[in-house]
Amino acid sequence: MLSWQRIIYYLGLALVEATPAALLLTIAGGDAWILLICVVLLGALADWIVLRRLPPERQRLALAAGGLLGALWVVKIQVVGDYGLLGDWGQALGAIFSVSHQRSGIAYLSLLASLYCFWRGTRLTMHDRVSVQRVFRAIAFSLLLIVGIGLLGARLTETRAVAASTEVLVFFAIGLVTIALASGMDEQDVGLHRLGWRGVLIVCGAISGMLGLGVLLGALFGRDIALIHNNANTRHQTRAITQRSRGVVDVRQDAGVCV
């Protein structure tokens, strides 16, 4: 039977694996963070069942079918908003294959994100202490790239900006807790049992304090940085308008000379 420490570890690892895809969807206008975490856990459960119930030649096909069904379910929720399993599948498929559909972009991105999360879930139980740290570093770097692309190329509403910030902060908090739990993992989970509730609470408190300090510094200096950024954009737009106005005046003068 799984210990509560290992259950928390798997939940945290599922959140870490799902956050990059969820952040992309959030910036694009979707809302599937919790859903993608569930898809990761569904992939882990499906892998556990398939490896024990099916012969090797049928395992890949069964996992592929399960991943596709899970991905279509997420697409249906993003397009229709229906969490049920019995109806509205045609609308989900129509949004994927119809370019003119209003939510076709979100549907296609949700499909890819869900398939990726299911695949990562099938490998959730294969991680050890070293691989968890490597995955955390790689995903943290990818989050920085996604946030940078989102700030430069997308106009985020206040709601989406808050959702994206929450996902990034929770990722680092839960990710650090997951790394701490992974450091105590072994075959008998002796290190995890020694950690206990008190050790987990101490780790969570330390990490929360660090992140809280970062949020406080961001709140203190974020407005100044945003003001500088807005002023720079305003100057750039004013310069562009001035140059266009000068070009129009020059064209008119040239036309007058020709006449």
C-alpha positions as CSV (number, residue, x, y, z in Angstrom):
1,M,0.0,0.0,0.0
2,L,1.3,3.5,-0.8
3,S,2.2,5.7,2.0
4,W,0.8,9.2,2.3
5,Q,4.2,10.6,1.6
6,R,4.5,8.8,-1.7
7,I,0.9,9.8,-2.6
8,I,1.8,13.5,-2.0
9,Y,5.0,12.9,-4.0
10,Y,3.0,11.5,-7.0
11,L,0.4,14.3,-6.9
12,G,3.2,16.9,-6.8
13,L,5.0,15.3,-9.6
14,A,1.8,15.2,-11.7
15,L,1.4,19.0,-11.2
16,V,5.0,19.6,-12.2
17,E,4.6,17.6,-15.4
18,A,1.3,19.2,-16.3
19,T,2.1,22.9,-15.7
20,P,4.0,23.7,-18.9
21,A,1.2,22.5,-21.1
22,A,-1.4,24.2,-18.9
23,L,0.5,27.5,-18.9
24,L,0.5,27.4,-22.8
25,L,-3.2,26.8,-22.7
26,T,-3.8,29.6,-20.2
27,I,-1.8,32.1,-22.3
28,A,-3.8,31.0,-25.4
29,G,-7.1,31.6,-23.6
30,G,-7.9,28.1,-22.2
31,D,-8.4,26.9,-18.6
32,A,-7.3,23.2,-18.2
33,W,-4.7,23.2,-15.4
34,I,-6.6,20.8,-13.1
35,L,-7.8,18.8,-16.0
36,L,-4.2,18.2,-17.3
37,I,-3.1,17.2,-13.8
38,C,-5.9,14.6,-13.9
39,V,-4.7,13.4,-17.3
40,V,-1.2,12.9,-16.0
41,L,-2.6,10.8,-13.1
42,L,-4.9,9.0,-15.5
43,G,-1.8,8.1,-17.6
44,A,0.0,6.7,-14.6
45,L,-3.1,4.7,-13.6
46,A,-3.6,3.4,-17.1
47,D,0.0,2.4,-17.3
48,W,-0.2,0.5,-14.0
49,I,-3.3,-1.4,-15.1
50,V,-2.2,-2.2,-18.6
51,L,1.2,-3.5,-17.5
52,R,-0.5,-6.0,-15.1
53,R,-3.6,-7.0,-17.1
54,L,-2.7,-7.1,-20.8
55,P,0.0,-9.0,-22.8
56,P,2.9,-6.9,-24.1
57,E,1.7,-6.9,-27.7
58,R,-1.5,-5.1,-26.7
59,Q,-0.2,-2.6,-24.2
60,R,0.9,0.1,-26.6
61,L,-2.5,0.1,-28.4
62,A,-4.4,0.2,-25.1
63,L,-2.4,3.1,-23.8
64,A,-2.8,5.0,-27.1
65,A,-6.5,4.5,-27.1
66,G,-6.8,5.6,-23.5
67,G,-4.6,8.7,-24.1
68,L,-6.7,9.7,-27.2
69,L,-10.0,9.3,-25.2
70,G,-8.6,11.4,-22.4
71,A,-7.4,14.1,-24.8
72,L,-10.8,14.2,-26.5
73,W,-12.5,14.6,-23.2
74,V,-10.3,17.6,-22.3
75,V,-11.1,19.1,-25.8
76,K,-14.8,18.6,-25.2
77,I,-14.6,20.4,-21.9
78,Q,-12.7,23.3,-23.4
79,V,-15.0,23.7,-26.4
80,V,-18.4,22.8,-24.9
81,G,-17.9,23.1,-21.1
82,D,-19.5,19.7,-20.6
83,Y,-17.8,17.3,-18.2
84,G,-20.0,14.4,-19.0
85,L,-18.9,11.3,-20.9
86,L,-22.0,10.6,-23.0
87,G,-22.7,13.6,-25.2
88,D,-21.2,16.5,-27.3
89,W,-18.3,14.4,-28.7
90,G,-19.2,15.5,-32.2
91,Q,-18.7,19.2,-31.3
92,A,-15.3,18.4,-29.9
93,L,-14.3,16.5,-33.1
94,G,-15.8,19.3,-35.2
95,A,-13.7,21.9,-33.4
96,I,-10.5,20.0,-34.0
97,F,-11.1,19.4,-37.7
98,S,-12.9,22.6,-38.6
99,V,-10.7,25.7,-39.2
100,S,-13.6,28.0,-39.1
101,H,-14.7,27.0,-35.6
102,Q,-14.4,29.7,-33.0
103,R,-12.5,27.5,-30.6
104,S,-10.5,25.4,-33.1
105,G,-7.1,26.8,-31.9
106,I,-7.9,26.0,-28.3
107,A,-9.2,22.6,-29.3
108,Y,-6.1,21.6,-31.2
109,L,-3.8,22.9,-28.5
110,S,-5.8,21.1,-25.8
111,L,-5.5,17.8,-27.8
112,L,-1.7,18.1,-28.1
113,A,-1.3,19.2,-24.4
114,S,-3.5,16.3,-23.2
115,L,-1.7,13.7,-25.3
116,Y,1.7,15.0,-23.9
117,C,0.4,14.9,-20.3
118,F,-0.9,11.4,-20.7
119,W,2.4,10.3,-22.1
120,R,4.3,11.9,-19.2
121,G,1.9,10.2,-16.8
122,T,2.8,6.8,-18.1
123,R,6.3,7.5,-17.0
124,L,5.4,9.0,-13.6
125,T,6.5,6.0,-11.5
126,M,9.8,5.6,-13.3
127,H,11.4,8.7,-11.8
128,D,14.1,8.6,-9.1
129,R,15.8,11.3,-7.0
130,V,18.1,12.3,-9.8
131,S,15.6,12.3,-12.7
132,V,13.1,14.4,-10.7
133,Q,15.7,17.1,-10.2
134,R,16.5,17.0,-13.9
135,V,12.9,17.2,-14.9
136,F,12.3,20.1,-12.5
137,R,15.2,22.1,-14.0
138,A,14.1,21.4,-17.6
139,I,10.5,22.4,-16.9
140,A,11.5,25.5,-15.0
141,F,13.5,26.6,-17.9
142,S,10.6,25.9,-20.3
143,L,8.3,27.9,-18.1
144,L,10.6,30.9,-18.3
145,L,10.5,30.7,-22.1
146,I,6.7,30.3,-22.2
147,V,6.3,33.3,-19.9
148,G,8.7,35.4,-22.0
149,I,6.9,34.5,-25.2
150,G,3.6,35.2,-23.5
151,L,4.7,38.7,-22.4
152,L,6.1,39.6,-25.8
153,G,3.7,38.0,-28.2
154,A,0.3,37.9,-26.4
155,R,-1.9,40.5,-24.8
156,L,-2.9,38.9,-21.6
157,T,-6.1,40.0,-19.8
158,E,-6.0,40.5,-16.1
159,T,-7.7,37.2,-15.4
160,R,-5.3,35.2,-17.6
161,A,-2.3,37.1,-16.1
162,V,-3.4,36.1,-12.6
163,A,-4.0,32.5,-13.6
164,A,-0.6,32.2,-15.3
165,S,1.2,33.8,-12.3
166,T,-0.6,31.4,-10.0
167,E,0.4,28.4,-12.0
168,V,4.1,29.4,-12.1
169,L,4.2,30.2,-8.3
170,V,2.5,26.9,-7.4
171,F,4.8,25.0,-9.8
172,F,7.9,26.2,-7.9
173,A,6.3,25.6,-4.5
174,I,5.0,22.1,-5.2
175,G,8.1,21.3,-7.3
176,L,10.5,22.0,-4.4
177,V,8.4,20.0,-2.0
178,T,8.4,17.1,-4.5
179,I,12.2,17.3,-4.8
180,A,12.4,17.2,-1.0
181,L,10.2,14.1,-0.9
182,A,12.2,12.5,-3.7
183,S,15.4,12.8,-1.8
184,G,14.0,10.5,0.9
185,M,12.7,7.8,-1.5
186,D,14.1,4.3,-1.6
187,E,12.8,0.8,-1.9
188,Q,11.3,0.7,1.6
189,D,10.5,4.5,1.8
190,V,12.5,4.7,5.0
191,G,13.6,8.3,4.4
192,L,10.0,9.3,3.7
193,H,8.7,7.7,6.9
194,R,11.4,9.5,8.9
195,L,10.4,12.8,7.3
196,G,6.9,12.6,8.8
197,W,4.2,15.3,9.0
198,R,6.5,17.7,10.9
199,G,9.3,17.5,8.3
200,V,6.8,18.0,5.5
201,L,5.3,21.1,7.2
202,I,8.8,22.5,7.9
203,V,9.8,22.1,4.2
204,C,6.5,23.6,3.1
205,G,6.9,26.5,5.5
206,A,10.4,27.3,4.3
207,I,9.4,27.1,0.6
208,S,6.3,29.3,1.2
209,G,8.5,31.9,3.0
210,M,10.9,32.1,0.1
211,L,8.1,32.4,-2.5
212,G,6.2,34.9,-0.3
213,L,9.3,37.1,-0.2
214,G,9.6,36.9,-4.0
215,V,5.9,37.9,-4.4
216,L,6.4,40.8,-1.9
217,L,9.4,42.1,-3.8
218,G,7.5,41.7,-7.1
219,A,4.6,43.7,-5.7
220,L,6.9,46.4,-4.4
221,F,8.8,46.9,-7.7
222,G,6.5,45.4,-10.2
223,R,4.5,48.7,-10.7
224,D,7.7,50.6,-11.4
225,I,8.9,48.0,-13.9
226,A,5.5,48.0,-15.6
227,L,5.5,51.8,-15.8
228,I,9.0,51.9,-17.4
229,H,7.8,49.2,-19.9
230,N,4.7,51.2,-20.7
231,N,6.6,54.4,-21.1
232,A,9.0,52.7,-23.5
233,N,6.2,51.4,-25.6
234,T,4.5,54.8,-25.6
235,R,7.7,56.5,-26.9
236,H,8.1,53.8,-29.5
237,Q,4.5,54.2,-30.8
238,T,4.9,58.0,-30.8
239,R,8.1,57.8,-32.8
240,A,6.4,55.5,-35.3
241,I,3.4,57.8,-35.7
242,T,5.7,60.8,-36.2
243,Q,7.7,59.0,-38.9
244,R,4.5,58.0,-40.7
245,S,3.2,61.6,-40.5
246,R,6.5,62.9,-41.9
247,G,6.3,60.4,-44.7
248,V,2.7,61.5,-45.6
249,V,3.8,65.2,-45.6
250,D,6.8,64.4,-47.9
251,V,4.5,62.5,-50.3
252,R,2.1,65.3,-50.5
253,Q,4.9,67.9,-51.1
254,D,6.3,65.7,-53.8
255,A,2.8,65.4,-55.4
256,G,2.4,69.2,-55.2
257,V,5.8,69.8,-56.9
258,C,4.9,67.4,-59.7
259,V,1.6,69.2,-60.3
